[in-house]
């Protein structure tokens, strides 16, 4: 039988125009069961709804609307095969009654990974002339996606996911992993039962039954909390609830750890100090405890939805997702950087190189500060959301995103992936069959998806005299371009720091603090495409006092010459800035050599090298009376001349304070 039913976008609004005498007794009973089942479906009481819909079909085997709503119920229960069977039965009764059923079947086949069946159903849907243009476009896009998926399945990438085990995973859902640069701290979001659920249900008993059932259907029975695990002797410790003040009775999640694991940016929704539906918050870890989270505020948070932050390794740029105006689609990836005053700038949309008219989510910027991983529903993929990778070109441009391939991407949604600093291992959440619910997995990244491998330097900054910890500024500078690659700082209460160092470049490191001589080092990683061993180093800073010295480790000369190499300009500009910031400071520039060659030759060479630095600073505008220079040759070694390493340390340029 055919009832007068209007269906809109799979949400059914039913109108009936009939007299009591129009239908048979069985038809009226079928309709009664159908109406009751429909009401229960709207309340998401799927099992009860299914009982009534089946009763309706039992009374009328040609009840096409009942077969359609039966398919909808099974979709709500995520039982796709049964949903398809119900839709097929509706088509058998009347293939022209509701052509959108073919589209629905296509979507379900696509979710199940039956891509050719999905293509066939979409094509059947497109045969109808009265298909709406918007839905026709979607069907064509789905066909293209299925064809892409078939190609990906036929050419899989190497993928061997490894479950992190019971220490990290539980009987609940775990997702959104974030990991520190040293790979020893792992924070996850876990979906756990709400502790106040019984209390809420008790209060709801006072409501009218229909309203209570509706509210119960919409009520979240679980909440998201942060859990943390530490790697000790290559084994992850049992994940522990981070606790207050980070975790509350509300949802917290989608966190991003700073490189040193001491700062966390995360999302929280519907908090009293919130500016929109969801906002981004920040918390700092000091002396083993996390600070009270603070709303990061404007201009990042607005009255719209801001979530899923990812902090760059230097802590200077925050990537996040928002549905604010000015984007390319419904949810876009944006970024904001800190200005000279440490304030966040007005966010910039990453543009159509990354964002589409659909949704882009879950950004993760790697420790190389240039490789971006994210999830997208808009770029060509296999599922409703696939994982992609893009690389930053210059300051604003990005390469065309690459799909990470099958079976990393599947017919389902993949998102929330992070990559270790070495660039070879990725961590993500999946509900693979061998897991209980959503579990955290790690896997080897395919070669085409790997970022620039990065190492890190880790240690403490302190006053060379008092040994007190210092908060100091870190700059990692490309010696080739002179551009600052990383800009970070040590922790004031401990002096601890962790600086990411991407491979395949040569870097000058500068550690500076007002009132102190700076500290310099260098990392020659050009030509290296694999991460080197981490650098563990303490950094003593000498206060600007008469007699105090600092070594200019990034001043280089041509072999057996006093001619400065171009890479030296990075360091010498720092000396110029030091003298500019301290206008009464007077220094001696001293040159030193190893013991290779004659004593007189070495002394002459060291004097000429010191003079080259002197002349550079004079040309930059420093008054000559503030500078002296001297060559000491091999007279003042700081290491043994019996090894190549020792001789390299002895060949140096130093600065000594003559007058503060």
JOWO-V159309 format. One record per backbone hydrogen bond with DSSP energy under -0.5 kcal/mol. NH is the residue of the N-H (numbers start at 1). CO is the residue of the C=O. E is the energy in kcal/mol with one decimal. If there is no record, write none. Layout:
nh->NH co->CO e->E
nh->NH co->CO e->E
//
This chain:
nh->3 co->1 e->-0.5
nh->5 co->3 e->-1.3
nh->6 co->13 e->-1.1
nh->7 co->5 e->-0.5
nh->8 co->11 e->-1.7
nh->9 co->7 e->-0.5
nh->11 co->8 e->-2.8
nh->12 co->10 e->-0.6
nh->13 co->6 e->-1.6
nh->14 co->12 e->-0.5
nh->15 co->4 e->-0.8
nh->22 co->19 e->-2.2
nh->28 co->24 e->-2.3
nh->29 co->25 e->-2.3
nh->30 co->26 e->-2.7
nh->31 co->27 e->-2.4
nh->32 co->28 e->-2.1
nh->33 co->29 e->-2.6
nh->34 co->30 e->-2.4
nh->35 co->31 e->-2.7
nh->36 co->32 e->-2.1
nh->37 co->33 e->-2.7
nh->38 co->34 e->-2.6
nh->39 co->35 e->-2.1
nh->40 co->36 e->-2.0
nh->41 co->37 e->-2.2
nh->42 co->38 e->-2.1
nh->43 co->39 e->-1.2
nh->44 co->41 e->-1.7
nh->45 co->40 e->-2.9
nh->46 co->44 e->-1.5
nh->49 co->45 e->-2.6
nh->50 co->46 e->-2.5
nh->51 co->47 e->-1.7
nh->52 co->48 e->-1.8
nh->53 co->49 e->-2.5
nh->54 co->50 e->-2.5
nh->55 co->51 e->-1.7
nh->56 co->52 e->-2.2
nh->57 co->53 e->-2.3
nh->58 co->54 e->-2.2
nh->59 co->55 e->-1.6
nh->60 co->56 e->-1.5
nh->63 co->60 e->-1.5
nh->64 co->1 e->-0.6
nh->64 co->62 e->-1.8
nh->67 co->63 e->-1.6
nh->68 co->64 e->-1.9
nh->69 co->65 e->-2.6
nh->70 co->66 e->-2.1
nh->71 co->67 e->-1.9
nh->72 co->68 e->-1.9
nh->73 co->69 e->-2.2
nh->74 co->70 e->-2.1
nh->75 co->71 e->-2.0
nh->76 co->72 e->-2.2
nh->77 co->73 e->-1.4
nh->78 co->75 e->-1.7
nh->79 co->74 e->-3.0
nh->80 co->78 e->-0.9
nh->83 co->79 e->-1.8
nh->84 co->80 e->-2.5
nh->85 co->81 e->-2.1
nh->86 co->82 e->-2.0
nh->87 co->83 e->-2.3
nh->88 co->84 e->-2.8
nh->89 co->85 e->-1.9
nh->90 co->86 e->-1.9
nh->91 co->87 e->-2.1
nh->92 co->88 e->-2.2
nh->93 co->89 e->-1.9
nh->94 co->90 e->-2.3
nh->97 co->94 e->-1.3
nh->101 co->98 e->-2.3
nh->102 co->99 e->-1.9
nh->103 co->99 e->-0.8
nh->104 co->100 e->-2.4
nh->105 co->101 e->-2.5
nh->106 co->102 e->-2.2
nh->107 co->103 e->-2.2
nh->108 co->104 e->-2.1
nh->109 co->105 e->-2.8
nh->110 co->106 e->-2.1
nh->111 co->107 e->-2.2
nh->112 co->108 e->-1.8
nh->113 co->110 e->-1.1
nh->114 co->109 e->-2.7
nh->115 co->113 e->-1.4
nh->118 co->114 e->-2.1
nh->119 co->115 e->-2.4
nh->120 co->116 e->-2.3
nh->121 co->117 e->-2.2
nh->122 co->118 e->-2.5
nh->123 co->119 e->-2.4
nh->124 co->120 e->-2.0
nh->125 co->121 e->-2.2
nh->126 co->122 e->-2.2
nh->127 co->123 e->-0.8
nh->127 co->124 e->-0.7
nh->128 co->125 e->-1.4
nh->131 co->128 e->-1.0
nh->136 co->132 e->-2.5
nh->137 co->133 e->-2.4
nh->138 co->134 e->-1.8
nh->139 co->135 e->-2.4
nh->140 co->136 e->-2.2
nh->141 co->137 e->-2.3
nh->142 co->138 e->-2.5
nh->143 co->139 e->-2.1
nh->144 co->140 e->-2.2
nh->145 co->141 e->-2.3
nh->146 co->142 e->-2.5
nh->147 co->143 e->-2.5
nh->148 co->144 e->-2.2
nh->149 co->145 e->-2.5
nh->150 co->146 e->-2.5
nh->151 co->147 e->-1.7
nh->152 co->148 e->-2.3
nh->153 co->149 e->-2.7
nh->154 co->150 e->-1.8
nh->155 co->151 e->-0.8
nh->155 co->152 e->-0.7
nh->156 co->153 e->-0.6
nh->157 co->406 e->-3.2
nh->162 co->442 e->-2.9
nh->164 co->440 e->-2.2
nh->168 co->165 e->-1.1
nh->169 co->165 e->-3.1
nh->170 co->172 e->-0.5
nh->173 co->191 e->-0.7
nh->174 co->438 e->-2.9
nh->175 co->189 e->-2.5
nh->177 co->416 e->-0.6
nh->178 co->187 e->-1.9
nh->180 co->185 e->-1.9
nh->181 co->259 e->-2.6
nh->182 co->259 e->-0.5
nh->183 co->180 e->-1.6
nh->186 co->229 e->-2.8
nh->187 co->178 e->-2.6
nh->188 co->227 e->-2.7
nh->189 co->175 e->-2.9
nh->190 co->225 e->-2.9
nh->191 co->173 e->-2.5
nh->192 co->190 e->-0.8
nh->192 co->223 e->-2.8
nh->194 co->221 e->-2.0
nh->197 co->194 e->-0.9
nh->200 co->196 e->-2.0
nh->201 co->197 e->-2.5
nh->202 co->198 e->-2.2
nh->203 co->199 e->-1.7
nh->204 co->200 e->-1.8
nh->205 co->201 e->-0.8
nh->205 co->202 e->-0.7
nh->206 co->203 e->-1.0
nh->207 co->204 e->-1.8
nh->212 co->208 e->-2.9
nh->213 co->209 e->-2.7
nh->214 co->210 e->-1.9
nh->215 co->211 e->-2.5
nh->216 co->212 e->-2.7
nh->217 co->213 e->-2.0
nh->218 co->214 e->-1.0
nh->219 co->215 e->-0.9
nh->221 co->219 e->-0.6
nh->223 co->192 e->-3.1
nh->225 co->190 e->-2.3
nh->227 co->188 e->-2.4
nh->228 co->240 e->-2.5
nh->229 co->186 e->-2.7
nh->231 co->184 e->-2.2
nh->232 co->230 e->-0.7
nh->232 co->235 e->-3.2
nh->235 co->232 e->-1.3
nh->237 co->230 e->-2.7
nh->239 co->167 e->-3.6
nh->240 co->228 e->-2.5
nh->242 co->226 e->-2.1
nh->246 co->243 e->-0.8
nh->247 co->243 e->-2.2
nh->252 co->224 e->-1.6
nh->253 co->267 e->-2.1
nh->256 co->265 e->-2.8
nh->258 co->263 e->-2.4
nh->261 co->258 e->-1.6
nh->264 co->283 e->-2.6
nh->265 co->256 e->-2.4
nh->266 co->281 e->-2.0
nh->267 co->253 e->-2.8
nh->268 co->279 e->-2.1
nh->269 co->251 e->-0.9
nh->270 co->277 e->-2.0
nh->274 co->271 e->-1.9
nh->279 co->268 e->-2.8
nh->281 co->266 e->-3.0
nh->282 co->294 e->-2.1
nh->283 co->264 e->-1.9
nh->285 co->262 e->-3.2
nh->286 co->284 e->-0.6
nh->286 co->289 e->-2.9
nh->289 co->286 e->-1.8
nh->291 co->284 e->-2.4
nh->294 co->282 e->-2.6
nh->296 co->280 e->-2.4
nh->300 co->297 e->-0.7
nh->301 co->297 e->-2.6
nh->306 co->278 e->-2.3
nh->306 co->304 e->-0.6
nh->307 co->321 e->-2.4
nh->309 co->254 e->-0.6
nh->310 co->319 e->-2.6
nh->312 co->317 e->-2.7
nh->315 co->312 e->-1.9
nh->318 co->336 e->-3.1
nh->319 co->310 e->-2.9
nh->319 co->317 e->-0.5
nh->320 co->334 e->-2.2
nh->321 co->307 e->-3.0
nh->322 co->332 e->-2.1
nh->323 co->305 e->-1.2
nh->327 co->324 e->-0.7
nh->330 co->357 e->-0.6
nh->331 co->358 e->-0.9
nh->332 co->322 e->-2.5
nh->334 co->320 e->-3.2
nh->335 co->348 e->-2.1
nh->336 co->318 e->-1.9
nh->338 co->316 e->-2.4
nh->339 co->343 e->-2.6
nh->342 co->339 e->-2.2
nh->345 co->337 e->-2.5
nh->348 co->335 e->-3.2
nh->350 co->333 e->-2.1
nh->354 co->351 e->-1.6
nh->355 co->351 e->-3.0
nh->360 co->331 e->-2.2
nh->361 co->375 e->-2.9
nh->364 co->373 e->-2.3
nh->366 co->364 e->-0.5
nh->366 co->371 e->-2.7
nh->369 co->366 e->-2.1
nh->372 co->370 e->-0.6
nh->372 co->390 e->-3.2
nh->373 co->364 e->-2.6
nh->374 co->388 e->-1.9
nh->375 co->361 e->-3.0
nh->376 co->386 e->-2.1
nh->377 co->359 e->-2.8
nh->378 co->359 e->-0.5
nh->384 co->411 e->-0.7
nh->385 co->412 e->-0.6
nh->386 co->376 e->-2.1
nh->388 co->374 e->-2.9
nh->389 co->402 e->-1.6
nh->390 co->372 e->-2.5
nh->392 co->370 e->-3.2
nh->393 co->397 e->-3.4
nh->394 co->392 e->-0.5
nh->397 co->393 e->-1.2
nh->399 co->391 e->-2.2
nh->401 co->353 e->-0.6
nh->402 co->389 e->-2.6
nh->404 co->387 e->-2.2
nh->409 co->405 e->-2.8
nh->414 co->385 e->-2.1
nh->418 co->427 e->-2.3
nh->420 co->425 e->-2.7
nh->423 co->420 e->-1.3
nh->426 co->443 e->-2.8
nh->427 co->418 e->-2.9
nh->428 co->441 e->-2.2
nh->429 co->415 e->-0.5
nh->430 co->439 e->-2.2
nh->435 co->432 e->-2.1
nh->439 co->430 e->-2.8
nh->439 co->437 e->-0.6
nh->441 co->428 e->-3.2
nh->442 co->162 e->-2.0
nh->443 co->426 e->-2.0
nh->445 co->424 e->-2.5
nh->449 co->446 e->-1.5
nh->450 co->447 e->-1.3
nh->453 co->451 e->-0.5
nh->454 co->421 e->-2.3
nh->455 co->501 e->-3.0
nh->457 co->499 e->-2.4
nh->458 co->535 e->-3.1
nh->459 co->497 e->-1.7
nh->461 co->495 e->-2.4
nh->462 co->539 e->-2.0
nh->463 co->468 e->-2.6
nh->464 co->541 e->-2.6
nh->467 co->463 e->-2.4
nh->470 co->461 e->-2.1
nh->472 co->470 e->-0.8
nh->473 co->512 e->-2.8
nh->474 co->488 e->-3.3
nh->475 co->510 e->-2.2
nh->476 co->486 e->-2.2
nh->477 co->475 e->-0.6
nh->477 co->508 e->-3.0
nh->478 co->483 e->-2.8
nh->479 co->506 e->-2.5
nh->482 co->478 e->-2.5
nh->485 co->476 e->-3.3
nh->485 co->483 e->-0.6
nh->486 co->476 e->-1.6
nh->488 co->474 e->-2.1
nh->490 co->472 e->-2.1
nh->491 co->496 e->-2.8
nh->495 co->491 e->-3.7
nh->497 co->459 e->-2.0
nh->499 co->457 e->-2.7
nh->501 co->455 e->-3.4
nh->503 co->453 e->-3.7
nh->504 co->525 e->-1.4
nh->504 co->528 e->-0.6
nh->507 co->523 e->-2.5
nh->508 co->477 e->-2.8
nh->509 co->521 e->-3.1
nh->510 co->475 e->-2.4
nh->511 co->519 e->-2.8
nh->512 co->473 e->-2.3
nh->512 co->510 e->-0.5
nh->516 co->513 e->-2.1
nh->517 co->542 e->-3.1
nh->519 co->511 e->-2.5
nh->521 co->509 e->-1.7
nh->523 co->507 e->-2.1
nh->525 co->505 e->-1.8
nh->525 co->523 e->-1.1
nh->528 co->525 e->-2.2
nh->529 co->527 e->-0.5
nh->535 co->456 e->-2.8
nh->536 co->534 e->-0.6
nh->537 co->458 e->-2.5
nh->537 co->535 e->-0.6
nh->539 co->460 e->-3.4
nh->540 co->538 e->-0.6
nh->541 co->462 e->-2.6
nh->542 co->540 e->-0.5
nh->544 co->515 e->-2.3
nh->545 co->543 e->-1.6
nh->547 co->657 e->-2.9
nh->548 co->545 e->-2.2
nh->550 co->655 e->-2.1
nh->552 co->653 e->-3.1
nh->553 co->551 e->-1.3
nh->555 co->552 e->-1.2
nh->556 co->554 e->-0.6
nh->558 co->563 e->-2.4
nh->561 co->558 e->-1.8
nh->565 co->556 e->-2.8
nh->568 co->565 e->-1.8
nh->569 co->566 e->-1.7
nh->570 co->567 e->-0.9
nh->571 co->567 e->-0.5
nh->572 co->568 e->-2.5
nh->573 co->569 e->-2.2
nh->574 co->570 e->-0.9
nh->575 co->571 e->-1.7
nh->576 co->572 e->-2.4
nh->577 co->573 e->-2.2
nh->578 co->574 e->-2.3
nh->579 co->575 e->-2.3
nh->580 co->576 e->-2.2
nh->581 co->577 e->-2.7
nh->582 co->578 e->-1.1
nh->585 co->582 e->-2.1
nh->586 co->659 e->-2.8
nh->587 co->626 e->-2.3
nh->588 co->656 e->-2.6
nh->589 co->628 e->-2.9
nh->590 co->588 e->-0.6
nh->590 co->654 e->-2.4
nh->591 co->630 e->-2.1
nh->592 co->652 e->-2.1
nh->593 co->633 e->-3.1
nh->602 co->598 e->-2.3
nh->603 co->599 e->-2.0
nh->604 co->600 e->-2.1
nh->605 co->601 e->-2.7
nh->606 co->602 e->-2.5
nh->607 co->603 e->-1.9
nh->608 co->604 e->-2.1
nh->609 co->605 e->-2.2
nh->610 co->606 e->-2.1
nh->611 co->607 e->-2.2
nh->612 co->608 e->-1.8
nh->613 co->609 e->-1.4
nh->614 co->610 e->-2.2
nh->615 co->611 e->-2.8
nh->616 co->612 e->-1.8
nh->617 co->613 e->-2.1
nh->618 co->614 e->-2.0
nh->619 co->615 e->-2.4
nh->620 co->616 e->-1.4
nh->621 co->617 e->-0.7
nh->621 co->618 e->-1.2
nh->622 co->617 e->-2.4
nh->626 co->623 e->-1.9
nh->627 co->624 e->-1.9
nh->628 co->587 e->-1.5
nh->630 co->589 e->-2.3
nh->632 co->591 e->-2.7
nh->632 co->630 e->-0.5
nh->633 co->591 e->-0.5
nh->635 co->632 e->-2.2
nh->643 co->640 e->-0.6
nh->647 co->643 e->-2.5
nh->648 co->644 e->-2.1
nh->649 co->645 e->-1.7
nh->650 co->646 e->-1.7
nh->651 co->647 e->-1.4
nh->652 co->592 e->-1.0
nh->652 co->650 e->-1.2
nh->654 co->590 e->-2.5
nh->655 co->550 e->-2.6
nh->656 co->588 e->-2.2
nh->657 co->548 e->-2.7
nh->658 co->586 e->-2.9
nh->659 co->586 e->-1.7
//
